[in-house]
Structure formats: structure tokens, C-alpha cells
Amino acid sequence: MGMKAKLAVGAVVGIAVIGAVSATAGGDGEDGGPNGGAKTGSTASAEHKPGGAGRDSGGSNDSDGAEAAEEKKASFGGDGDYQVGTDIEPGTYRTTGNTDDMCYWERAKDASGEPDSLLANDNVSGTSYVTLKATDKVFKSSGCADWEAVDPKAKGTPATSMAGDGGMFKVGTDIAPGTYKSAGNADDSCYWERTKDAGNGVDSILANDNVTGTAVVTISASDGYFKTDDCGDWKKA
């Protein structure tokens, strides 16, 4: 059965129909994860929307400087271009508190700014996760809340309900696997997506849909994340 993927030409917009995506297709690896996503993102075809030094006396603060540098790489601002491996380390990051689809990010294989340099991107409402690979060169972020590194070993108490516009939820940490129902969706505005990782590329998508009326989806324990945008609140059936 065909699935709809978030493809765009020019600015990141609407959802187009694509063929089925195999759950075993190669995709970005992920280091761990938590909540964001929008019905306008995840494609490599969209364009952008418009420490202390040590001291010789009075005791050294080299360790403080190292800790500050580490903290800088583990948390960075939501506006700017960052070199992966220099400004920020590869890994999985999370941004929360984004509203009105104003948050935009992209992964790029170089700093040319050309459309074919894009690896993945998204317009974000709510919480978003993204995994940066060691082979990524640049990460761009605009209008987003600050990004924080996610501990891949972090545990959570999975919820059995979620906001319909909450964004991206990590399965098993933010949200429990199971069958969920969302009601009150109108005008094809509800978009949901099951993904195997936080690479956010087309190869990450396991299944997705635009929904009018009541929606029902089963989130597997083997899923990585679940994205929801402009839907009614989801409750476990």
C-alpha cells in the first residue's frame, strides 16, 4: 500500500504520495532520543525558509574550561549554522517548545548551500529530534528552541496519550507502543508518521498518512519515533 511522504520543491511544503517504503531500507543510524515533527518536513529536496582559558596563578581552571566546552557541544542555540565535529558533536539532539511551524532545521553534506547538499530537513511544531551523523558537515537551525544532546541510555516513563500537535515522540521513552486513536481531524490537516530513527530522511519513514476524521495507528515497540501534527489528541485504545 502506498504511503505519503513529506516531499517538497523549493520551500518545505505539503505531503506528496510515494510508493511503499521498506522497513528494512537503509537509513541514518541513531544514537538515542525524546517529541516535534510537522507535515512539512523530512526531505532532502527543500530549501531554507526565509570557554575559559587556564591561568598560571591562583589555581588552574583548565577543567572548568573543558567542562564549558563540553557543555557548549551538548547544548546549542536554535539559530545558526554549525559545523558537525567542530562546533557540535555527532549524536541525537532534541528541541522543545516550538510553535506555529516557525522552527526549521537541515542536515547538509557540505556548506555549499546548493539544494543537492541537503541530507534531510524539517519544519517543526512541538518537539523534534534529529540525529547528526559523523559524515554530516553542517547543521542549520532557524527559529528553533535551543537544542540539547540526548543520552541514548536515558529512560523515561512512557505515556499512553499525546498531544495531537506535540511533534515527535520517542517510542518506549516518551510514548508507549500500542494502538492509538485520534478524533476530530478535519480538512486533511492531521499528519502522522512512524519512523525507525531520527535521521528524518525518506528512508527513515516506516508509514505515514494524512487523515480526515478519526485516525487509528498501531505504534510498534520496534519503532523509533512517532510524529504527529495538527491532529486531535491521541489516546491509547
N, C-alpha and C positions, 0 to 999 in steps of 0.2 A: 504494500500500500504506500502511495506516495506521501511525502512529508513536506511541509512548508519550511523553508529556511530563510533567515534574515539576510537577504541579498540586497545590494544597492549599487547604483551607478551614480557617481557624483557624491552628494551628501548622503549620510546614512538614513535611509527611509524604509518604508513598508516591508512586507513579507511576501516573498515570491514562492511558487511551488517548485520543488525539486524532486528528484527521484529518491527512492528509499536509501538511507544511509546505513551501512552495515555497522553493527555494534562492535565489530572487530576491526573496523578500519583504523589505520594508523592515525594517531592524533598526538597533541602535545602531552608530555608527561606532566604530572603534577606533584607538588611537594606536600600538599595538605590543604586544609581550607577553613571559615564561615563567610550573607544574604544580599541582591540587586539584579539587574537584567532588564532589558527593555525589548519591545518588539521591533526595535530599530537597529540592532547591532550586529554582532559577531560575523564579520566578513572581512576579507582582505581586499575588498574592491571599493571601499568607501573612502571619501576624503574628509579632512578635518572640518568640523563646524567652527562657521565663524564663532675646629676643636683646639682646645688649649695646647700650647707647647710646653715642654718640660722646662723647669727652672733649675739653675745651678745652685741656688741658695734657698734656705728655708724649707728644704724638702722638695722632692720631685713630684710633679703632678702628671707624669707620663701616663700612669694608669688611668687617671681621670680623663686625659685626652683620648686614650684608646677607647674608653667606655663611651665617651661622647661621639666618637667616630662610628662606633658600632651602633649606637642608638640612632644616629643620622641615617645609616643604611637600613635600619629596621623600620624606620618611620620617615615618610617624606610627604611633602605638600601636594595638594591636589591640582596645582597649576605649575606647569613647567615641562621641559624636555630633560630626560635623564639618560645617561649612558649606563647600560647594563654592565656590571662588572667593575665600574669605576665609581659612579655616583650611587648606584643601588646594586644590591646583590641579586643573582637569580633566586627564584623562590616564589611562593604564593603570597599574595597580598590581598587585603580587604579594605574597602572603603564603605562607610555607613553614613546615613543621614542625607543622602542625595534626593532631591525632589525636582519635579517639573521637567524631567529629562534633560537637565542642564549639564550633567556630568558626561564628558566624552573622554575616552582613552583609546590609545592604539599601541600595538606592538609592531616594531619595524625591524627589518633585517639590515638596514643601513640608515644613514642620515641624509639621503639624497632628497627626501620629500616627494619622490615620484610615487605614483599610485602602485606600481608593482613592488615597491619596498614594503608594503603593508603585509603583515602576517595575520593580524586579527584586530578588530576594534569593536566598540560598543558605545551606545548612548545609554546612560544608566539612570534608572529611577529606583530609589531604595538602596539596598546593599549590593555590592558587587565584589566578586573575587576574580583575580587574574593570576595565572602562573607565568612567570617570566623564565624562559629557558636560557642556559648559558650561551646558546648560539644567537639569542636576540641581541641587537646592538643598541636600540633606542626604545624607550618607553615614554609616550607623550600623554599628558593628562591636563584636562581643561575643565574648570568649573566643578571639580570634584571635592568632596571632603578629603581630609588627609588619609593617606594610605598607611597601613600598618602590616608588618610581616605576620604571617600566621604560623604558629607552631604546629608542625604536621602531627605531633603526638598529643595535641590538646584534645581533651574530652569535653563533652557537653551533655546536657540533659535534653534529648530531642523532644520537640513539641509535637502535638498532634493536630495543630491548626496553624494557619499562617495568613498574614495579610495578603490580599489579592494583588496589591501593588508593592509588596515588600521587596521584590527584586530576586536576589539569588540566595538560595539556602543550601548549606552543606548537608547532604543526606547522612544520617546517623549521628550528626553533631547538633545541627540546628533543627532539623526536621526528621521525624521517624519515618521509615519506609512504610508503605501501605497504600490503600486506595483512598483517594480524596475526592470530595465533591465541591464544586463552586457554582453558586446560583446567582441569578440577577445580571448575567452578562448580556450586553446588547451591542448592536451595530458592529459586530466583528472586532470589538475593541479589546477583548480578552485574548492574550497570548500566553502560552505556557511552553516550556521546553525542558526535557530531560537531557542531561549531559553526562558524559563519562569522566570529564575532568574540567579544569578551569582554564584551559588553553583558549577557549572561546572561538575557535575556528570552526569551519563547517564540519571537519572531521570529528569534532567533539560532540556533535549532536546525535543523540540516540533516537529521539522522537520529539515532535512539536506540533502545535496546532493553533489556529485562530478559532475562537469559539463564540457562538451566539447562543444565548440561553444557558441551560445547565451544562456544566462540564464535569466529566469524571475521568480521572487518570490514576493509574497504579504506578507508584514510585517504588522501584526495586531497591533492595538492600545493596545491590552491586552498583547502583547509580552513584555518580559523584556529586552532582548538584541538581537542583530544580529551580528553574527561573519562572517567575510569574509577573505579568504586567497588565494593569488595567482590568483585572478580573475581580469578581466578588471574592470575599474571603473564603479560604479553603478550610474544610473540616474533614478529619478522617472518618470514613464511613464505618 
